[in-house]
């Protein structure tokens, strides 16, 4: 850090296996990638090229190579996986990821219905090619999944080979583990944590209040995703008690 300050909680060091910050890139230019990484790189662990933006992004290969030059893994949003799958192009999806040097893949079923045994089969197949993240939860706000089912699905997907399970929230943070207002479904989250290790869950938390909730519940090394590029530095400050919302969280720690 830039100067000495006591009573700062210890963050995991890159490359991290927990305490992750996953950033959603919805259309940065290549120049913006370099500018972003020049300031936020030490606090970025994974980049997601959101939903299907990679299909329409100009100079995609150069952009991916720009991120890779900083040693940051990235993956295509789960919506793109679903777009390939519903068109019976699963093998094409693998080929595209290999062609672009993508080492992470997301398996999701937020927009289409996939029998869960079949979804786990896709996870098992993709682990032969990449590190797999799988997303649990629907993008349909009317589709409420009971807590026991979240746990059942997450456990099965981890057993199938997912390195992390992503708790669905969409880019706005208003479905899945959240109510339409963005409020956390606290009972759901806390019940999940009785059965699924926190370090294996990547909580989508695009809103500051959502990030704060998980920092207070789990600690500074909680895995958080769908973070906007311009929110990475503020989030890192909040993680370690250097933002008003978390200022007092760590002051009782011995110096």
C-alpha positions in Angstrom: 0.0 0.0 0.0 1.0 3.6 -0.3 1.7 4.4 3.4 1.7 2.6 6.8 -1.7 2.2 8.5 -2.4 -0.2 11.3 -5.5 -2.3 12.0 -6.1 -3.1 8.3 -7.5 -6.6 7.7 -5.3 -9.0 5.8 -6.4 -9.5 2.2 -5.6 -12.6 0.3 -2.9 -12.1 -2.3 -3.1 -12.5 -6.0 -3.5 -15.0 -7.5 -6.4 -15.5 -5.1 -8.6 -18.5 -4.6 -11.0 -16.5 -2.5 -11.5 -12.8 -1.7 -12.2 -12.5 -5.5 -13.4 -9.4 -7.2 -15.0 -10.3 -10.5 -15.6 -7.3 -12.8 -18.2 -7.1 -15.5 -17.0 -5.4 -18.7 -20.0 -4.3 -20.7 -18.1 -2.6 -23.5 -14.8 -1.0 -22.5 -12.5 0.0 -25.4 -9.0 -1.4 -25.6 -7.6 1.9 -24.5 -10.0 1.9 -21.6 -8.9 -1.6 -20.7 -5.3 -0.4 -20.3 -6.4 2.7 -18.4 -8.6 0.6 -16.1 -5.9 -2.0 -15.4 -3.3 0.6 -14.8 -5.2 1.8 -11.7 -7.3 -1.2 -10.6 -5.2 -4.2 -11.8 -4.0 -5.2 -8.3 -7.6 -5.5 -7.2 -9.1 -7.3 -10.2 -9.2 -11.1 -10.2 -11.5 -12.1 -13.0 -13.1 -10.2 -15.9 -16.5 -11.2 -17.3 -17.3 -9.9 -20.8 -21.0 -9.4 -19.9 -23.9 -11.4 -21.3 -23.4 -11.5 -25.1 -21.3 -8.4 -25.6 -18.3 -10.4 -26.9 -20.3 -11.2 -30.1 -20.6 -7.6 -31.1 -17.4 -6.1 -29.6 -15.0 -4.8 -32.3 -11.4 -6.0 -32.1 -12.4 -8.7 -29.6 -9.2 -10.7 -29.9 -7.1 -7.6 -29.2 -9.2 -6.7 -26.2 -8.9 -10.2 -24.8 -5.1 -10.1 -25.3 -5.0 -6.7 -23.6 -6.5 -8.2 -20.4 -4.4 -11.3 -20.7 -1.2 -9.2 -20.9 -2.0 -8.2 -17.2 -2.4 -11.9 -16.2 -6.1 -11.5 -15.6 -8.3 -14.4 -16.6 -11.6 -13.6 -18.3 -14.7 -15.4 -19.6 -17.7 -14.8 -21.7 -21.0 -14.1 -19.9 -23.2 -17.1 -19.2 -25.9 -15.7 -21.6 -23.5 -16.4 -24.5 -23.1 -20.0 -23.3 -26.9 -20.3 -23.3 -27.1 -18.7 -26.8 -24.8 -21.3 -28.2 -26.5 -24.1 -26.3 -30.1 -23.3 -27.4 -28.8 -23.3 -31.0 -27.3 -26.7 -30.6 -23.7 -25.3 -30.9 -22.1 -26.5 -27.7 -19.1 -27.8 -29.5 -18.8 -24.5 -31.3 -18.8 -22.7 -28.0 -15.8 -24.8 -26.9 -14.0 -24.1 -30.2 -14.6 -20.3 -29.9 -13.3 -20.3 -26.3 -10.2 -22.2 -27.4 -9.7 -19.9 -30.4 -9.7 -16.8 -28.2 -7.5 -18.4 -25.5 -10.3 -18.3 -22.9 -9.4 -20.3 -19.8 -12.6 -19.8 -17.8 -16.1 -20.8 -18.8 -19.4 -20.1 -17.2 -22.3 -22.5 -17.3 -25.7 -20.9 -16.6 -29.3 -21.5 -17.2 -30.8 -18.1 -16.2 -32.4 -17.5 -19.6 -33.2 -21.1 -20.7 -34.4 -24.2 -19.0 -31.8 -27.0 -18.8 -32.5 -30.2 -16.8 -30.1 -30.1 -13.9 -28.5 -33.4 -14.6 -27.8 -32.2 -18.2 -26.3 -28.9 -16.8 -24.0 -30.9 -14.6 -23.0 -32.9 -17.6 -22.0 -29.7 -19.4 -20.0 -28.7 -16.4 -18.1 -32.0 -16.4 -17.4 -31.7 -20.1 -16.1 -28.2 -19.9 -13.8 -28.9 -16.9 -11.7 -30.8 -19.5 -11.0 -27.5 -21.3 -11.2 -24.7 -18.7 -11.9 -23.6 -15.2 -15.6 -23.7 -14.8 -17.9 -21.3 -12.9 -21.6 -22.2 -12.8 -24.4 -19.9 -12.0 -27.4 -20.8 -9.9 -30.6 -18.8 -9.9 -33.0 -17.5 -12.5 -33.1 -14.1 -14.3 -36.9 -14.3 -14.0 -37.9 -12.4 -10.9 -41.1 -14.4 -10.7 -39.2 -17.7 -10.4 -38.5 -18.1 -6.7 -36.2 -21.0 -5.8 -36.5 -22.2 -2.2 -33.3 -22.3 -0.1 -33.0 -26.1 0.0 -33.1 -26.1 -3.8 -30.3 -23.5 -4.0 -28.2 -25.7 -1.7 -29.0 -28.8 -3.7 -28.1 -27.2 -7.0 -24.9 -25.6 -5.7 -23.7 -28.8 -4.1 -24.3 -30.8 -7.3 -22.5 -28.3 -9.5 -19.5 -28.2 -7.3 -19.4 -32.0 -7.3 -19.6 -31.9 -11.1 -16.5 -29.8 -11.3 -17.3 -26.2 -10.9 -14.5 -24.2 -9.2 -17.1 -21.7 -8.0 -20.8 -21.4 -8.0 -22.2 -17.9 -8.8 -25.3 -16.7 -7.0 -27.4 -15.0 -9.7 -28.4 -11.4 -9.4 -28.1 -10.0 -12.9 -26.2 -6.9 -13.7 -28.7 -4.8 -11.8 -28.8 -6.8 -8.6 -32.6 -7.3 -8.5 -33.3 -11.0 -8.9 -32.0 -14.3 -7.5 -30.5 -13.6 -4.1 -32.1 -10.2 -4.1 -35.6 -8.8 -4.1 -36.8 -6.5 -6.8 -35.8 -3.6 -4.7 -32.2 -4.9 -4.5 -32.6 -5.9 -0.8 -30.8 -9.1 0.1 -32.9 -12.2 0.8 -31.0 -12.6 4.1 -32.7 -15.9 5.1 -31.8 -17.5 1.8 -28.2 -16.3 1.9 -27.6 -17.5 5.5 -29.2 -20.8 4.9 -27.0 -21.4 1.8 -24.0 -20.6 4.0 -24.9 -23.4 6.4 -24.2 -26.0 3.7 -21.9 -24.4 1.0 -18.4 -23.1 1.9 -18.3 -19.3 1.5 -15.0 -19.4 -0.4 -16.7 -21.5 -3.1 -19.5 -18.9 -3.7 -19.2 -15.9 -6.0 -21.9 -13.5 -4.9 -23.1 -11.1 -7.7 -23.3 -7.8 -5.9 -23.4 -4.8 -8.2 -24.9 -2.4 -5.6 -22.9 -0.9 -2.8 -25.4 -1.9 -0.1 -25.2 -5.5 -1.3 -21.4 -5.4 -1.2 -21.6 -4.0 2.3 -23.9 -6.8 3.4 -21.6 -9.5 2.4 -18.5 -7.8 3.8 -20.2 -7.5 7.2 -21.5 -11.1 7.0 -18.5 -13.0 5.6 -15.5 -10.6 5.9 -13.1 -8.7 3.7 -12.2 -11.8 1.7 -15.7 -12.6 0.4 -16.0 -13.3 -3.3 -18.0 -10.5 -5.0 -19.0 -10.3 -8.7 -20.6 -8.1 -11.3 -18.6 -5.1 -10.0 -18.5 -2.2 -12.4 -14.9 -1.1 -13.5 -15.3 2.3 -11.8 -16.3 0.6 -8.5 -13.3 -1.6 -8.1 -11.2 0.9 -6.1 -14.1 2.0 -3.9 -14.9 -1.6 -3.2 -11.3 -2.4 -2.2 -11.3 0.5 0.2 -14.6 -0.7 1.6 -13.2 -4.2 2.0 -10.5 -3.0 4.3 -12.4 -0.4 6.4 -11.4 2.7 4.5 -14.9 3.8 3.6 -17.4 5.2 5.9 -19.7 2.2 5.6 -17.0 -0.2 7.0 -14.9 2.3 9.0 -15.4 0.7 12.4 -15.4 -3.0 11.3 -11.7 -3.6 12.1 -10.7 -1.0 14.6 -10.9 -3.4 17.5 -8.2 -5.6 15.9 -4.8 -5.4 17.6 -2.4 -3.1 15.8 
